[in-house]
């Protein structure tokens, strides 16, 4: 049996920052790896101070 998680991020006021070049920082159409990991950790109840988990 395959186990997977499927979810869609929807946030009209959300902004996912891209790499800044000079003074310009554009918004990406999708979240970065750290944002997705933060959302998943939050959903699992893992706090920022719990780095080991």
Biotite code that builds the C-alpha atoms (Angstrom):
import biotite.structure as struc

atoms = struc.array([
    struc.Atom([0.000, 0.000, 0.000], chain_id="A", res_id=1, res_name="UNK", atom_name="CA", element="C"),
    struc.Atom([1.406, 3.396, -0.984], chain_id="A", res_id=2, res_name="UNK", atom_name="CA", element="C"),
    struc.Atom([1.331, 6.087, 1.697], chain_id="A", res_id=3, res_name="UNK", atom_name="CA", element="C"),
    struc.Atom([1.649, 9.705, 0.739], chain_id="A", res_id=4, res_name="UNK", atom_name="CA", element="C"),
    struc.Atom([0.525, 13.183, 1.678], chain_id="A", res_id=5, res_name="UNK", atom_name="CA", element="C"),
    struc.Atom([-1.046, 15.544, -0.810], chain_id="A", res_id=6, res_name="UNK", atom_name="CA", element="C"),
    struc.Atom([-1.893, 19.136, 0.047], chain_id="A", res_id=7, res_name="UNK", atom_name="CA", element="C"),
    struc.Atom([-2.368, 22.442, -1.696], chain_id="A", res_id=8, res_name="UNK", atom_name="CA", element="C"),
    struc.Atom([-1.075, 25.747, -0.375], chain_id="A", res_id=9, res_name="UNK", atom_name="CA", element="C"),
    struc.Atom([-3.432, 28.646, -0.936], chain_id="A", res_id=10, res_name="UNK", atom_name="CA", element="C"),
    struc.Atom([-2.760, 32.064, 0.494], chain_id="A", res_id=11, res_name="UNK", atom_name="CA", element="C"),
    struc.Atom([-3.652, 35.209, -1.422], chain_id="A", res_id=12, res_name="UNK", atom_name="CA", element="C"),
    struc.Atom([-1.441, 37.279, 0.890], chain_id="A", res_id=13, res_name="UNK", atom_name="CA", element="C"),
    struc.Atom([1.430, 34.786, 1.093], chain_id="A", res_id=14, res_name="UNK", atom_name="CA", element="C"),
    struc.Atom([4.760, 35.645, -0.436], chain_id="A", res_id=15, res_name="UNK", atom_name="CA", element="C"),
    struc.Atom([7.591, 33.185, -1.061], chain_id="A", res_id=16, res_name="UNK", atom_name="CA", element="C"),
    struc.Atom([10.829, 35.126, -1.424], chain_id="A", res_id=17, res_name="UNK", atom_name="CA", element="C"),
    struc.Atom([13.365, 34.283, -4.099], chain_id="A", res_id=18, res_name="UNK", atom_name="CA", element="C"),
    struc.Atom([17.075, 34.994, -3.967], chain_id="A", res_id=19, res_name="UNK", atom_name="CA", element="C"),
    struc.Atom([17.710, 38.732, -3.712], chain_id="A", res_id=20, res_name="UNK", atom_name="CA", element="C"),
    struc.Atom([19.945, 40.309, -6.316], chain_id="A", res_id=21, res_name="UNK", atom_name="CA", element="C"),
    struc.Atom([20.989, 43.815, -5.354], chain_id="A", res_id=22, res_name="UNK", atom_name="CA", element="C"),
    struc.Atom([17.994, 45.559, -3.802], chain_id="A", res_id=23, res_name="UNK", atom_name="CA", element="C"),
    struc.Atom([15.325, 43.601, -5.714], chain_id="A", res_id=24, res_name="UNK", atom_name="CA", element="C"),
    struc.Atom([13.684, 40.558, -4.179], chain_id="A", res_id=25, res_name="UNK", atom_name="CA", element="C"),
    struc.Atom([10.997, 38.914, -6.258], chain_id="A", res_id=26, res_name="UNK", atom_name="CA", element="C"),
    struc.Atom([8.261, 36.567, -5.085], chain_id="A", res_id=27, res_name="UNK", atom_name="CA", element="C"),
    struc.Atom([8.263, 32.947, -6.220], chain_id="A", res_id=28, res_name="UNK", atom_name="CA", element="C"),
    struc.Atom([5.064, 31.157, -7.282], chain_id="A", res_id=29, res_name="UNK", atom_name="CA", element="C"),
    struc.Atom([5.814, 28.291, -4.864], chain_id="A", res_id=30, res_name="UNK", atom_name="CA", element="C"),
    struc.Atom([7.286, 27.910, -1.357], chain_id="A", res_id=31, res_name="UNK", atom_name="CA", element="C"),
    struc.Atom([10.879, 26.957, -0.724], chain_id="A", res_id=32, res_name="UNK", atom_name="CA", element="C"),
    struc.Atom([12.033, 23.755, 0.979], chain_id="A", res_id=33, res_name="UNK", atom_name="CA", element="C"),
    struc.Atom([12.343, 25.368, 4.405], chain_id="A", res_id=34, res_name="UNK", atom_name="CA", element="C"),
    struc.Atom([8.792, 26.768, 4.201], chain_id="A", res_id=35, res_name="UNK", atom_name="CA", element="C"),
    struc.Atom([7.337, 23.336, 3.370], chain_id="A", res_id=36, res_name="UNK", atom_name="CA", element="C"),
    struc.Atom([9.335, 21.689, 6.172], chain_id="A", res_id=37, res_name="UNK", atom_name="CA", element="C"),
    struc.Atom([8.121, 24.370, 8.589], chain_id="A", res_id=38, res_name="UNK", atom_name="CA", element="C"),
    struc.Atom([4.485, 23.801, 7.611], chain_id="A", res_id=39, res_name="UNK", atom_name="CA", element="C"),
    struc.Atom([4.838, 20.018, 8.002], chain_id="A", res_id=40, res_name="UNK", atom_name="CA", element="C"),
    struc.Atom([6.641, 20.347, 11.345], chain_id="A", res_id=41, res_name="UNK", atom_name="CA", element="C"),
    struc.Atom([3.954, 22.692, 12.604], chain_id="A", res_id=42, res_name="UNK", atom_name="CA", element="C"),
    struc.Atom([1.233, 20.277, 11.533], chain_id="A", res_id=43, res_name="UNK", atom_name="CA", element="C"),
    struc.Atom([3.036, 17.537, 13.503], chain_id="A", res_id=44, res_name="UNK", atom_name="CA", element="C"),
    struc.Atom([3.280, 19.763, 16.588], chain_id="A", res_id=45, res_name="UNK", atom_name="CA", element="C"),
    struc.Atom([7.061, 20.192, 16.420], chain_id="A", res_id=46, res_name="UNK", atom_name="CA", element="C"),
    struc.Atom([8.272, 23.517, 17.795], chain_id="A", res_id=47, res_name="UNK", atom_name="CA", element="C"),
    struc.Atom([11.264, 25.489, 16.492], chain_id="A", res_id=48, res_name="UNK", atom_name="CA", element="C"),
    struc.Atom([13.286, 24.780, 19.635], chain_id="A", res_id=49, res_name="UNK", atom_name="CA", element="C"),
    struc.Atom([12.960, 20.993, 19.048], chain_id="A", res_id=50, res_name="UNK", atom_name="CA", element="C"),
    struc.Atom([15.715, 20.738, 16.435], chain_id="A", res_id=51, res_name="UNK", atom_name="CA", element="C"),
    struc.Atom([16.334, 17.050, 17.070], chain_id="A", res_id=52, res_name="UNK", atom_name="CA", element="C"),
    struc.Atom([12.766, 16.081, 16.170], chain_id="A", res_id=53, res_name="UNK", atom_name="CA", element="C"),
])
